[in-house]
């Protein structure tokens, strides 16, 4: 699963629980090069027939635009995939930090005793949508995870919050 519970530090001010979440990547960086090379090869095959003719110069800009578009889309997807969410839970507070490569860093704080963890199973757009509500604000948690992963995550975060406030 694209999230990891970090083992807490033995330091007295360290969080009781810490969770890092990130989006799943189906195409690794090394596969990116292979995919672009394959795309170039497949698109270039029909151009072999017009090599040496003036028609090639008419088709070449479209070839370059197509390959550039695929490269840009995959590159942008990788940038968006650098999202990181960090949830830290202490007995008297909890923080959620959402780090996005283009939108910057957003943070939220609340008291785990008063924070309401909610999962919405009836939402048509996002099944098993997890939110944390507290400090007059409601924030989403792990929206980029699959619905099965969010269901498991909900149980784990709920258990971690209960363990944190238990004396």
DSSP file (Angstrom, degrees, kcal/mol; ACC not computed):
  #  RESIDUE AA STRUCTURE BP1 BP2  ACC     N-H-->O    O-->H-N    N-H-->O    O-->H-N    TCO  KAPPA ALPHA  PHI   PSI    X-CA   Y-CA   Z-CA
    1    1 A X              0   0    0      0, 0.0     2,-1.6     0, 0.0   144,-0.0   0.000 360.0 360.0 360.0 146.2    0.0    0.0    0.0
    2    2 A X        +     0   0    0     20,-0.0    20,-2.5    19,-0.0     2,-0.3  -0.171 360.0  72.3 -81.2  48.1    1.3    3.5   -0.7
    3    3 A X  E     -A   21   0A   0     -2,-1.6     2,-0.4    18,-0.2    18,-0.2  -0.980  60.0-159.5-151.8 160.1    1.4    4.5    2.9
    4    4 A X  E     -A   20   0A   0     16,-2.6    16,-2.5    -2,-0.3     2,-0.6  -0.995  16.4-137.0-146.3 132.7    3.7    3.7    5.8
    5    5 A X  E     -A   19   0A   0     -2,-0.4     2,-0.3    14,-0.2    14,-0.2  -0.812  29.3-139.5 -87.2 124.8    3.4    3.9    9.6
    6    6 A X  E     -A   18   0A   0     12,-3.0    12,-0.7    -2,-0.6     2,-0.3  -0.672  18.9-112.5 -87.6 136.4    6.7    5.3   11.0
    7    7 A X        -     0   0    0     -2,-0.3    10,-0.1    10,-0.1    -1,-0.1  -0.529  41.6-113.1 -67.1 126.9    8.1    3.7   14.1
    8    8 A X        -     0   0    0     -2,-0.3     2,-0.1     8,-0.3     8,-0.1  -0.278  26.0-113.7 -66.3 147.3    7.9    6.4   16.9
    9    9 A X        -     0   0    0      6,-0.2     5,-0.1     1,-0.1    -1,-0.1  -0.414  17.3-126.5 -70.7 151.6   11.0    7.9   18.3
   10   10 A X  S    S+     0   0    0     -2,-0.1    -1,-0.1     3,-0.1    -2,-0.1   0.524  74.6 118.3 -77.1  -2.4   11.8    7.2   22.0
   11   11 A X  S >  S-     0   0    0      1,-0.1     3,-1.3     2,-0.1    -2,-0.1  -0.309  74.3-123.4 -63.2 147.4   12.1   10.9   22.6
   12   12 A X  T 3  S+     0   0    0      1,-0.3    -1,-0.1     0, 0.0    -2,-0.0   0.798 109.6  44.9 -65.6 -28.9    9.6   12.3   25.0
   13   13 A X  T 3  S+     0   0    0      2,-0.0    -1,-0.3    77,-0.0     2,-0.1   0.335  88.4 115.3 -97.6   8.6    8.2   14.9   22.6
   14   14 A X  S <  S-     0   0    0     -3,-1.3    -6,-0.1    -5,-0.1     0, 0.0  -0.420  75.8 -95.8 -75.3 151.8    7.9   12.5   19.6
   15   15 A X        -     0   0    0      1,-0.1    75,-0.3    -2,-0.1    -6,-0.2  -0.308  19.7-133.3 -66.0 152.0    4.5   11.6   18.2
   16   16 A X  S    S+     0   0    0     73,-2.2     2,-0.3     1,-0.3    -8,-0.3   0.854  92.8  12.5 -70.9 -36.1    2.8    8.4   19.4
   17   17 A X  E     - B   0  89A   0     72,-1.7    72,-3.0   -10,-0.1     2,-0.4  -0.997  65.8-170.8-142.6 144.6    2.0    7.6   15.8
   18   18 A X  E     -AB   6  88A   0    -12,-0.7   -12,-3.0    -2,-0.3     2,-0.4  -0.995   4.7-170.9-140.0 132.5    3.2    8.9   12.4
   19   19 A X  E     -AB   5  87A   0     68,-3.0    68,-2.8    -2,-0.4     2,-0.4  -0.977   6.1-165.0-127.1 133.2    1.8    8.1    9.0
   20   20 A X  E     -AB   4  86A   0    -16,-2.5   -16,-2.6    -2,-0.4     2,-0.4  -0.979  11.8-173.7-117.0 129.9    3.2    9.0    5.6
   21   21 A X  E     +AB   3  85A   0     64,-2.7    64,-2.4    -2,-0.4     2,-0.3  -0.939   8.2 166.8-123.1 144.7    0.9    8.6    2.5
   22   22 A X        -     0   0    0    -20,-2.5    62,-0.1    -2,-0.4    60,-0.1  -0.979  39.7 -90.7-150.4 157.3    1.7    9.0   -1.2
   23   23 A X        -     0   0    0     60,-0.5     2,-0.2    58,-0.3   122,-0.1  -0.344  45.1-105.5 -70.1 151.5    0.0    8.2   -4.5
   24   24 A X        -     0   0    0    120,-0.4     2,-0.6    -2,-0.0    -1,-0.1  -0.540  28.9-149.0 -74.6 139.6    0.6    4.9   -6.2
   25   25 A X        +     0   0    0     -2,-0.2     3,-0.1     1,-0.1    53,-0.0  -0.953  18.4 178.9-114.3 119.1    2.9    5.0   -9.3
   26   26 A X  S    S+     0   0    0     -2,-0.6     2,-0.6     1,-0.2    -1,-0.1   0.723  75.2  53.9 -88.5 -22.8    2.2    2.4  -12.0
   27   27 A X  S    S-     0   0    0      3,-0.0    -1,-0.2     4,-0.0     5,-0.0  -0.946  79.9-149.1-116.8 113.5    5.0    3.6  -14.3
   28   28 A X     >  -     0   0    0     -2,-0.6     4,-1.2    -3,-0.1     3,-0.2  -0.289  28.2-105.9 -76.4 165.3    8.5    3.8  -12.7
   29   29 A X  H >> S+     0   0    0      1,-0.2     4,-1.0     2,-0.2     3,-0.5   0.898 120.9  50.7 -58.7 -43.1   11.0    6.4  -13.8
   30   30 A X  H 3> S+     0   0    0      1,-0.2     4,-1.1     2,-0.2    -1,-0.2   0.845 108.3  52.9 -67.3 -31.0   13.1    3.9  -15.7
   31   31 A X  H 3> S+     0   0    0      1,-0.2     4,-2.6    -3,-0.2    -1,-0.2   0.727  96.3  69.8 -73.9 -21.4   10.0    2.7  -17.5
   32   32 A X  H <X S+     0   0    0     -4,-1.2     4,-2.5    -3,-0.5    -1,-0.2   0.923  99.4  47.3 -59.4 -45.9    9.3    6.3  -18.6
   33   33 A X  H  X S+     0   0    0     -4,-1.0     4,-2.5    -3,-0.2    -1,-0.2   0.912 112.5  49.1 -63.8 -43.6   12.3    6.2  -20.9
   34   34 A X  H  X S+     0   0    0     -4,-1.1     4,-2.5     2,-0.2    -2,-0.2   0.908 111.5  49.6 -63.0 -42.0   11.3    2.9  -22.4
   35   35 A X  H  X S+     0   0    0     -4,-2.6     4,-2.5     2,-0.2    -2,-0.2   0.920 111.8  47.1 -64.7 -44.5    7.7    4.1  -22.9
   36   36 A X  H  X S+     0   0    0     -4,-2.5     4,-2.5     2,-0.2    -2,-0.2   0.917 112.8  49.8 -63.9 -42.5    8.9    7.3  -24.7
   37   37 A X  H  X S+     0   0    0     -4,-2.5     4,-2.3     1,-0.2    -2,-0.2   0.909 112.1  48.2 -62.6 -41.3   11.3    5.3  -26.8
   38   38 A X  H  X S+     0   0    0     -4,-2.5     4,-2.6     2,-0.2    -2,-0.2   0.891 110.7  51.1 -64.4 -40.1    8.5    2.9  -27.8
   39   39 A X  H  X S+     0   0    0     -4,-2.5     4,-2.5     2,-0.2     5,-0.2   0.917 110.6  48.6 -63.5 -43.5    6.2    5.8  -28.5
   40   40 A X  H  X S+     0   0    0     -4,-2.5     4,-2.2     1,-0.2    -2,-0.2   0.923 112.5  48.9 -61.5 -44.4    8.8    7.3  -30.8
   41   41 A X  H  X S+     0   0    0     -4,-2.3     4,-1.4     2,-0.2    -2,-0.2   0.920 113.1  46.1 -63.2 -44.2    9.4    4.0  -32.6
   42   42 A X  H  X S+     0   0    0     -4,-2.6     4,-0.6     1,-0.2    -1,-0.2   0.908 116.6  43.8 -67.3 -41.6    5.7    3.3  -33.1
   43   43 A X  H  < S+     0   0    0     -4,-2.5     4,-0.5     1,-0.2     3,-0.3   0.832 112.6  53.7 -72.3 -30.5    4.9    6.9  -34.4
   44   44 A X  H >X S+     0   0    0     -4,-2.2     4,-0.8    -5,-0.2     3,-0.7   0.759  88.5  80.0 -76.8 -23.8    8.1    6.9  -36.6
   45   45 A X  H >< S+     0   0    0     -4,-1.4     3,-1.3     1,-0.3     4,-0.5   0.907  93.6  46.2 -52.8 -49.4    7.2    3.6  -38.4
   46   46 A X  G >< S+     0   0    0     -4,-0.6     3,-0.8    -3,-0.3     4,-0.3   0.790 105.3  63.0 -65.4 -23.3    4.7    5.2  -40.8
   47   47 A X  G X4 S+     0   0    0     -3,-0.7     3,-0.9    -4,-0.5    -1,-0.2   0.688  84.2  76.0 -74.3 -15.9    7.2    8.0  -41.5
   48   48 A X  G X< S+     0   0    0     -3,-1.3     3,-1.2    -4,-0.8    -1,-0.2   0.864  88.4  60.0 -61.2 -34.3    9.7    5.5  -42.9
   49   49 A X  G <  S+     0   0    0     -3,-0.8    -1,-0.2    -4,-0.5    -2,-0.2   0.772 109.0  42.1 -65.6 -25.3    7.6    5.4  -46.1
   50   50 A X  G X  S+     0   0    0     -3,-0.9     3,-1.9    -4,-0.3     6,-0.6   0.244  79.8 135.4-108.4  13.7    8.1    9.2  -46.7
   51   51 A X  T <  S+     0   0    0     -3,-1.2     3,-0.1     1,-0.3    -3,-0.0  -0.398  74.9  19.3 -60.7 134.8   11.8    9.4  -45.8
   52   52 A X  T 3  S+     0   0    0      1,-0.3     2,-0.3    -2,-0.1    -1,-0.3   0.412 105.8 101.2  85.6  -1.9   13.6   11.5  -48.4
   53   53 A X  S X  S-     0   0    0     -3,-1.9     3,-1.2     1,-0.1     4,-0.5  -0.772  82.7-116.1-111.9 161.1   10.4   13.2  -49.7
   54   54 A X  T >> S+     0   0    0     -2,-0.3     4,-0.8     1,-0.2     3,-0.5   0.698 108.5  74.4 -67.1 -17.6    9.1   16.7  -48.9
   55   55 A X  H >> S+     0   0    0      1,-0.2     4,-1.9     2,-0.2     3,-0.6   0.843  84.9  66.1 -62.9 -32.6    6.0   15.1  -47.3
   56   56 A X  H <> S+     0   0    0     -3,-1.2     4,-2.6    -6,-0.6    -1,-0.2   0.896  97.3  53.2 -55.8 -41.8    8.2   14.2  -44.3
   57   57 A X  H <> S+     0   0    0     -3,-0.5     4,-0.6    -4,-0.5    -1,-0.3   0.777 108.4  50.6 -68.6 -25.1    8.7   17.9  -43.5
   58   58 A X  H << S+     0   0    0     -4,-0.8     4,-0.4    -3,-0.6    -1,-0.2   0.827 117.2  38.8 -77.3 -33.0    4.9   18.3  -43.4
   59   59 A X  H  X S+     0   0    0     -4,-1.9     4,-1.9     1,-0.1     3,-0.5   0.755  98.9  77.5 -87.5 -26.1    4.4   15.3  -41.1
   60   60 A X  H  X S+     0   0    0     -4,-2.6     4,-2.6     1,-0.2     5,-0.2   0.859  89.0  54.7 -57.3 -41.9    7.4   15.9  -38.8
   61   61 A X  H  X S+     0   0    0     -4,-0.6     4,-2.5     1,-0.2    -1,-0.2   0.899 109.1  48.9 -60.3 -37.7    5.9   18.8  -36.8
   62   62 A X  H  > S+     0   0    0     -3,-0.5     4,-2.4    -4,-0.4    -1,-0.2   0.879 110.3  51.6 -68.0 -36.3    2.9   16.6  -35.9
   63   63 A X  H  X S+     0   0    0     -4,-1.9     4,-2.3     2,-0.2     5,-0.2   0.928 111.9  46.1 -61.9 -46.3    5.2   13.8  -34.9
   64   64 A X  H  X S+     0   0    0     -4,-2.6     4,-2.6     1,-0.2    -2,-0.2   0.901 112.3  50.5 -65.7 -41.0    7.2   16.1  -32.7
   65   65 A X  H  X S+     0   0    0     -4,-2.5     4,-2.4    -5,-0.2    -1,-0.2   0.907 110.7  49.8 -63.1 -41.7    4.0   17.6  -31.1
   66   66 A X  H  X S+     0   0    0     -4,-2.4     4,-2.1     2,-0.2    -2,-0.2   0.939 114.3  43.0 -64.1 -47.6    2.6   14.1  -30.4
   67   67 A X  H  X S+     0   0    0     -4,-2.3     4,-2.6     1,-0.2    -2,-0.2   0.903 114.8  50.6 -66.4 -40.6    5.8   12.9  -28.7
   68   68 A X  H  X S+     0   0    0     -4,-2.6     4,-2.9    -5,-0.2    -1,-0.2   0.895 109.2  52.0 -63.7 -39.3    6.2   16.2  -26.8
   69   69 A X  H  X S+     0   0    0     -4,-2.4     4,-2.4     2,-0.2    -2,-0.2   0.909 111.1  46.2 -63.4 -43.0    2.6   15.9  -25.6
   70   70 A X  H  X S+     0   0    0     -4,-2.1     4,-2.3     2,-0.2     5,-0.2   0.929 114.2  48.6 -64.5 -44.8    3.1   12.4  -24.3
   71   71 A X  H  X S+     0   0    0     -4,-2.6     4,-2.6     1,-0.2    -2,-0.2   0.935 113.0  47.3 -60.9 -46.3    6.3   13.4  -22.6
   72   72 A X  H  X S+     0   0    0     -4,-2.9     4,-2.8     1,-0.2     5,-0.2   0.918 111.6  50.4 -62.2 -44.3    4.7   16.5  -21.0
   73   73 A X  H  X S+     0   0    0     -4,-2.4     4,-2.0     1,-0.2    -1,-0.2   0.915 114.0  44.0 -62.5 -43.4    1.7   14.5  -19.8
   74   74 A X  H  X S+     0   0    0     -4,-2.3     4,-2.1     2,-0.2    -1,-0.2   0.898 113.6  51.0 -68.8 -39.2    3.8   11.8  -18.2
   75   75 A X  H  X S+     0   0    0     -4,-2.6     4,-2.1    -5,-0.2    -2,-0.2   0.915 111.5  47.7 -63.5 -42.5    6.2   14.4  -16.7
   76   76 A X  H  X S+     0   0    0     -4,-2.8     4,-2.7     1,-0.2    -1,-0.2   0.886 109.1  54.3 -65.0 -38.8    3.3   16.3  -15.2
   77   77 A X  H  X S+     0   0    0     -4,-2.0     4,-1.5    -5,-0.2    -1,-0.2   0.895 108.0  49.9 -61.9 -40.5    1.8   13.1  -13.8
   78   78 A X  H  < S+     0   0    0     -4,-2.1     4,-0.2     2,-0.2    -2,-0.2   0.912 110.2  50.2 -64.6 -41.8    5.1   12.4  -12.1
   79   79 A X  H >< S+     0   0    0     -4,-2.1     3,-1.6     1,-0.2    22,-0.4   0.932 111.3  47.9 -61.8 -45.3    5.2   15.9  -10.6
   80   80 A X  H >< S+     0   0    0     -4,-2.7     3,-0.9     1,-0.3    -1,-0.2   0.788 104.3  63.2 -65.6 -26.0    1.6   15.4   -9.3
   81   81 A X  T 3< S+     0   0    0     -4,-1.5   -58,-0.3     1,-0.2    -1,-0.3   0.494  81.7  80.5 -76.9  -2.8    2.6   12.0   -7.9
   82   82 A X  T <   +     0   0    0     -3,-1.6    -1,-0.2    -4,-0.2    -2,-0.1   0.230  63.6 131.5 -87.5  15.4    5.1   13.7   -5.6
   83   83 A X    <   -     0   0    0     -3,-0.9   -60,-0.5    17,-0.1     2,-0.4  -0.426  36.4-172.1 -64.7 140.4    2.2   14.5   -3.2
   84   84 A X  E     - C   0  99A   0     15,-2.2    15,-3.3   -62,-0.1     2,-0.4  -0.996  11.5-165.9-138.2 133.0    3.0   13.6    0.4
   85   85 A X  E     -BC  21  98A   0    -64,-2.4   -64,-2.7    -2,-0.4     2,-0.5  -0.975   5.5-166.9-117.1 133.1    0.7   13.6    3.4
   86   86 A X  E     -BC  20  97A   0     11,-2.6    11,-2.7    -2,-0.4     2,-0.5  -0.977   2.3-171.6-122.1 120.3    2.1   13.3    6.9
   87   87 A X  E     -BC  19  96A   0    -68,-2.8   -68,-3.0    -2,-0.5     2,-0.4  -0.956   5.9-176.1-112.2 121.7   -0.2   12.6    9.8
   88   88 A X  E     -BC  18  95A   0      7,-2.6     7,-2.4    -2,-0.5     2,-0.5  -0.969   5.3-163.5-120.6 133.8    1.3   12.8   13.3
   89   89 A X  E     +BC  17  94A   0    -72,-3.0   -73,-2.2    -2,-0.4   -72,-1.7  -0.970  11.3 172.8-123.9 124.8   -0.6   12.0   16.4
   90   90 A X        -     0   0    0      3,-3.4    22,-0.3    -2,-0.5     3,-0.1  -0.723  48.7-102.1-112.8 168.7    0.3   13.0   20.0
   91   91 A X  S    S+     0   0    0     -2,-0.2    22,-0.2     1,-0.2     3,-0.1   0.827 121.6  28.1 -62.2 -29.7   -1.8   12.4   23.1
   92   92 A X  S    S+     0   0    0      1,-0.2     2,-0.3    20,-0.1    -1,-0.2   0.459 128.6  17.3-113.7  -1.8   -2.9   16.1   23.1
   93   93 A X        -     0   0    0     18,-0.2    -3,-3.4    -3,-0.1     2,-0.3  -0.990  52.8-159.6-159.5 163.5   -2.7   17.1   19.5
   94   94 A X  E     -CD  89 110A   0     16,-2.6    16,-2.2    -2,-0.3     2,-0.4  -0.990   8.8-160.2-147.2 148.0   -2.5   15.8   15.9
   95   95 A X  E     -CD  88 109A   0     -7,-2.4    -7,-2.6    -2,-0.3     2,-0.5  -0.965   6.4-162.0-129.8 145.9   -1.3   17.4   12.7
   96   96 A X  E     -CD  87 108A   0     12,-2.5    12,-1.8    -2,-0.4     2,-0.5  -0.992  10.5-169.9-124.7 121.9   -1.9   16.7    9.0
   97   97 A X  E     -CD  86 107A   0    -11,-2.7   -11,-2.6    -2,-0.5     2,-0.6  -0.961   3.5-165.0-115.2 124.1    0.6   18.2    6.6
   98   98 A X  E     -CD  85 106A   0      8,-3.2     8,-2.6    -2,-0.5     2,-0.6  -0.942   5.3-167.7-111.0 114.5   -0.3   18.0    2.8
   99   99 A X  E     +CD  84 105A   0    -15,-3.3   -15,-2.2    -2,-0.6     2,-0.4  -0.913   7.4 179.2-109.3 117.2    2.7   18.7    0.6
  100  100 A X  E  >  - D   0 104A   0      4,-2.9     4,-1.6    -2,-0.6   -17,-0.1  -0.956  29.6-135.6-118.0 134.7    1.9   19.3   -3.1
  101  101 A X  T  4 S+     0   0    0     -2,-0.4    -1,-0.1   -22,-0.4   -21,-0.1   0.801 103.4  25.5 -62.3 -29.3    4.7   20.1   -5.6
  102  102 A X  T  4 S+     0   0    0      2,-0.1    -1,-0.2   -23,-0.1   -22,-0.0   0.749 126.1  43.9-104.5 -28.9    2.6   22.9   -7.3
  103  103 A X  T  4 S-     0   0    0      1,-0.3    -2,-0.2     3,-0.0     2,-0.1   0.476  99.4-137.4 -98.6  -2.7    0.2   24.1   -4.6
  104  104 A X  E  <  -D  100   0A   0     -4,-1.6    -4,-2.9     2,-0.0     2,-0.4  -0.464  41.1 -29.9  86.5-155.7    2.7   24.2   -1.8
  105  105 A X  E     -D   99   0A   0     -6,-0.2     2,-0.4    -2,-0.1    -6,-0.2  -0.886  49.6-176.8-112.8 130.2    2.3   23.0    1.8
  106  106 A X  E     -D   98   0A   0     -8,-2.6    -8,-3.2    -2,-0.4     2,-0.3  -0.967   7.7-168.8-123.6 142.7   -1.0   23.0    3.8
  107  107 A X  E     -D   97   0A   0     -2,-0.4     2,-0.3   -10,-0.2   -10,-0.2  -0.939   9.0-170.7-133.4 157.1   -1.3   22.0    7.4
  108  108 A X  E     -D   96   0A   0    -12,-1.8   -12,-2.5    -2,-0.3     2,-0.3  -0.991   6.3-166.1-143.0 142.9   -4.1   21.3    9.8
  109  109 A X  E     +D   95   0A   0     -2,-0.3     2,-0.3   -14,-0.2   -14,-0.2  -0.960  15.8 150.2-132.6 151.2   -4.1   20.7   13.6
  110  110 A X  E     -D   94   0A   0    -16,-2.2   -16,-2.6    -2,-0.3     2,-0.5  -0.975  46.9 -95.4-164.8 171.9   -6.5   19.3   16.1
  111  111 A X    >>  -     0   0    0     -2,-0.3     4,-1.9   -18,-0.3     3,-1.3  -0.884  28.7-140.9 -98.1 123.8   -6.9   17.5   19.4
  112  112 A X  T 34 S+     0   0    0     -2,-0.5    -1,-0.1   -22,-0.3    53,-0.1   0.758 101.0  60.2 -59.5 -23.0   -7.3   13.7   18.9
  113  113 A X  T 34 S+     0   0    0    -22,-0.2    -1,-0.3     1,-0.2   -21,-0.1   0.865 116.9  30.1 -69.9 -34.6   -9.9   13.7   21.7
  114  114 A X  T <4 S+     0   0    0     -3,-1.3    -2,-0.2     2,-0.1     2,-0.2   0.564  95.1 106.3-101.7 -11.6  -12.2   16.1   19.8
  115  115 A X     <  -     0   0    0     -4,-1.9     2,-0.7    19,-0.1    19,-0.2  -0.499  60.8-144.9 -73.0 136.1  -11.3   15.3   16.2
  116  116 A X  E     -E  133   0B   0     17,-2.9    17,-2.2    -2,-0.2     2,-0.5  -0.908   7.2-156.9-105.1 114.7  -14.0   13.3   14.4
  117  117 A X  E     -E  132   0B   0     -2,-0.7     2,-0.4    15,-0.2    15,-0.2  -0.805  20.4-176.8 -90.0 125.7  -12.7   10.7   11.9
  118  118 A X  E     -E  131   0B   0     13,-2.8    13,-2.6    -2,-0.5     2,-0.5  -0.961  21.2-163.7-131.1 141.7  -15.3   10.0    9.3
  119  119 A X  E     -E  130   0B   0     -2,-0.4     2,-0.8    11,-0.2    11,-0.2  -0.993  11.7-153.2-122.2 127.6  -15.6    7.6    6.4
  120  120 A X  E     +E  129   0B   0      9,-2.5     9,-1.8    -2,-0.5     8,-0.8  -0.857  18.6 172.3-103.3 104.0  -18.3    8.3    3.8
  121  121 A X  S    S+     0   0    0     -2,-0.8    -1,-0.1     7,-0.2     6,-0.0   0.597  74.9  58.3 -85.5 -12.0  -19.2    5.0    2.1
  122  122 A X  S    S+     0   0    0      7,-0.1     2,-0.3     5,-0.1    -1,-0.2   0.456  70.6 119.9 -99.6  -1.9  -22.2    6.5    0.2
  123  123 A X        -     0   0    0     -3,-0.4     5,-0.1     3,-0.3     6,-0.0  -0.480  52.1-154.5 -65.8 125.8  -20.3    9.2   -1.7
  124  124 A X  S    S+     0   0    0     -2,-0.3     3,-0.2     1,-0.1    -1,-0.2   0.868  89.5  44.3 -71.3 -36.4  -20.8    8.5   -5.5
  125  125 A X  S    S+     0   0    0      1,-0.3     2,-0.5    -3,-0.0    -1,-0.1   0.946 126.7  21.4 -76.1 -48.2  -17.6   10.2   -6.6
  126  126 A X  S >  S-     0   0    0     -6,-0.0     3,-0.7     3,-0.0    -1,-0.3  -0.930  76.6-149.8-127.2 106.5  -15.2    8.9   -4.0
  127  127 A X  T 3  S+     0   0    0     -2,-0.5    -6,-0.2     1,-0.2    23,-0.1  -0.526  83.2  14.5 -75.7 141.2  -16.1    5.7   -2.2
  128  128 A X  T 3  S-     0   0    0     -8,-0.8     2,-0.5     1,-0.2    -1,-0.2   0.918  84.4-173.3  59.5  47.7  -14.8    5.4    1.3
  129  129 A X  E <   -E  120   0B   0     -9,-1.8    -9,-2.5    -3,-0.7     2,-0.4  -0.613   9.2-150.7 -75.0 120.4  -13.9    9.1    1.5
  130  130 A X  E     +E  119   0B   0     11,-0.5    11,-2.1    -2,-0.5     2,-0.3  -0.805  19.2 174.2-100.4 131.9  -12.0    9.8    4.7
  131  131 A X  E     -EF 118 140B   0    -13,-2.6   -13,-2.8    -2,-0.4     2,-0.5  -0.970  23.5-147.7-133.5 152.3  -12.1   13.1    6.5
  132  132 A X  E     -EF 117 139B   0      7,-2.8     7,-2.7    -2,-0.3     2,-0.5  -0.983  18.3-165.9-114.3 126.9  -10.8   14.5    9.8
  133  133 A X  E     +EF 116 138B   0    -17,-2.2   -17,-2.9    -2,-0.5     2,-0.3  -0.964  33.0 105.3-121.4 124.5  -13.0   17.2   11.3
  134  134 A X  E >   + F   0 137B   0      3,-2.6     3,-1.3    -2,-0.5   -25,-0.1  -0.927  55.8  45.2 178.1 162.5  -11.8   19.4   14.1
  135  135 A X  T 3  S-     0   0    0     -2,-0.3   -26,-0.1     1,-0.3     3,-0.1   0.879 127.7 -63.2  54.9  40.0  -10.6   22.9   14.9
  136  136 A X  T 3  S+     0   0    0      1,-0.2     2,-0.3    -3,-0.0    -1,-0.3   0.707 119.6  94.6  61.2  24.0  -13.5   24.3   12.8
  137  137 A X  E <   -F  134   0B   0     -3,-1.3    -3,-2.6     2,-0.0     2,-0.5  -0.996  60.1-149.7-144.3 147.2  -12.2   22.7    9.6
  138  138 A X  E     -F  133   0B   0     -2,-0.3     2,-0.3    -5,-0.2    -5,-0.2  -0.981  20.6-177.0-119.1 127.4  -12.7   19.4    7.8
  139  139 A X  E     -F  132   0B   0     -7,-2.7    -7,-2.8    -2,-0.5     2,-0.2  -0.905  22.4-121.9-124.6 151.1   -9.8   18.0    5.8
  140  140 A X  E     -F  131   0B   0     -2,-0.3     2,-0.4    -9,-0.2    -9,-0.2  -0.588  19.3-153.3 -90.0 154.5   -9.5   14.9    3.5
  141  141 A X        -     0   0    0    -11,-2.1   -11,-0.5    -2,-0.2   -45,-0.0  -0.989  69.6 -10.9-130.6 123.0   -7.0   12.1    4.2
  142  142 A X    >   +     0   0    0     -2,-0.4     3,-1.7     1,-0.1    -1,-0.1   0.858  68.1 161.4  63.4  40.0   -5.6    9.9    1.5
  143  143 A X  T 3  S+     0   0    0      1,-0.3    -1,-0.1   -13,-0.1     7,-0.1   0.752  72.5  58.8 -63.4 -22.7   -8.0   10.9   -1.3
  144  144 A X  T 3  S+     0   0    0      2,-0.0  -120,-0.4  -121,-0.0    -1,-0.3   0.499  87.8  96.7 -86.3  -3.9   -5.5    9.5   -3.9
  145  145 A X  S <  S-     0   0    0     -3,-1.7  -122,-0.1     1,-0.1     2,-0.0  -0.386  84.7 -98.1 -79.7 162.6   -5.7    6.0   -2.4
  146  146 A X     >  -     0   0    0      1,-0.1     4,-2.4    -2,-0.1     5,-0.2  -0.334  36.7-106.4 -73.6 164.6   -8.0    3.2   -3.8
  147  147 A X  H  > S+     0   0    0      1,-0.2     4,-1.6     2,-0.2     5,-0.1   0.858 121.1  49.9 -64.3 -34.5  -11.3    2.6   -2.0
  148  148 A X  H  > S+     0   0    0      2,-0.2     4,-1.9     1,-0.2    -1,-0.2   0.908 110.6  49.6 -68.7 -41.2  -10.1   -0.6   -0.4
  149  149 A X  H  > S+     0   0    0      1,-0.2     4,-2.7     2,-0.2    -2,-0.2   0.883 109.1  52.6 -64.6 -38.0   -6.9    1.1    0.8
  150  150 A X  H  X S+     0   0    0     -4,-2.4     4,-2.5     2,-0.2    -1,-0.2   0.872 106.6  53.1 -66.2 -35.9   -9.0    3.9    2.3
  151  151 A X  H  X S+     0   0    0     -4,-1.6     4,-1.4     2,-0.2    -2,-0.2   0.920 113.3  42.7 -64.6 -43.0  -11.2    1.4    4.2
  152  152 A X  H  X S+     0   0    0     -4,-1.9     4,-2.0     2,-0.2    -2,-0.2   0.910 113.6  52.6 -67.3 -42.4   -8.1   -0.2    5.7
  153  153 A X  H  X S+     0   0    0     -4,-2.7     4,-3.0     1,-0.2     5,-0.3   0.890 103.9  57.1 -61.2 -40.4   -6.5    3.2    6.5
  154  154 A X  H  X S+     0   0    0     -4,-2.5     4,-2.5     1,-0.2    -1,-0.2   0.935 108.2  46.5 -56.4 -48.2   -9.7    4.3    8.2
  155  155 A X  H  X S+     0   0    0     -4,-1.4     4,-2.2     1,-0.2    -1,-0.2   0.901 113.9  48.4 -61.8 -41.4   -9.5    1.4   10.7
  156  156 A X  H  X S+     0   0    0     -4,-2.0     4,-2.3     2,-0.2    -2,-0.2   0.911 113.4  45.4 -68.4 -42.3   -5.7    2.0   11.3
  157  157 A X  H  X S+     0   0    0     -4,-3.0     4,-2.6     2,-0.2     5,-0.2   0.903 112.1  52.8 -67.6 -40.2   -6.0    5.7   11.9
  158  158 A X  H  X S+     0   0    0     -4,-2.5     4,-2.2    -5,-0.3    -2,-0.2   0.922 111.3  46.4 -60.0 -44.5   -9.0    5.2   14.2
  159  159 A X  H  X S+     0   0    0     -4,-2.2     4,-2.6     2,-0.2    -2,-0.2   0.909 112.2  50.6 -64.0 -42.7   -7.1    2.7   16.2
  160  160 A X  H  X S+     0   0    0     -4,-2.3     4,-1.9     1,-0.2    -2,-0.2   0.891 110.8  48.9 -64.2 -39.4   -4.0    5.0   16.4
  161  161 A X  H  X S+     0   0    0     -4,-2.6     4,-1.6     2,-0.2    -1,-0.2   0.913 112.5  47.6 -67.0 -41.4   -6.2    7.9   17.5
  162  162 A X  H  X S+     0   0    0     -4,-2.2     4,-0.9     1,-0.2    -2,-0.2   0.903 112.5  49.5 -65.8 -39.7   -7.8    5.8   20.2
  163  163 A X  H  < S+     0   0    0     -4,-2.6    -1,-0.2     1,-0.2    -2,-0.2   0.853 108.2  54.9 -66.2 -33.8   -4.4    4.5   21.4
  164  164 A X  H  < S+     0   0    0     -4,-1.9    -1,-0.2     1,-0.2    -2,-0.2   0.870 112.5  40.3 -69.1 -37.1   -3.0    8.1   21.6
  165  165 A X  H  < S+     0   0    0     -4,-1.6     2,-0.3    -5,-0.1    -1,-0.2   0.566  90.4 104.8 -91.4  -7.2   -5.8    9.4   23.9
  166  166 A X     <        0   0    0     -4,-0.9   -75,-0.0    -5,-0.2    -4,-0.0  -0.577 360.0 360.0 -73.2 131.0   -5.9    6.3   26.1
  167  167 A X              0   0    0     -2,-0.3    -1,-0.1   -76,-0.0    -4,-0.1   0.505 360.0 360.0 -70.9 360.0   -4.1    7.0   29.4
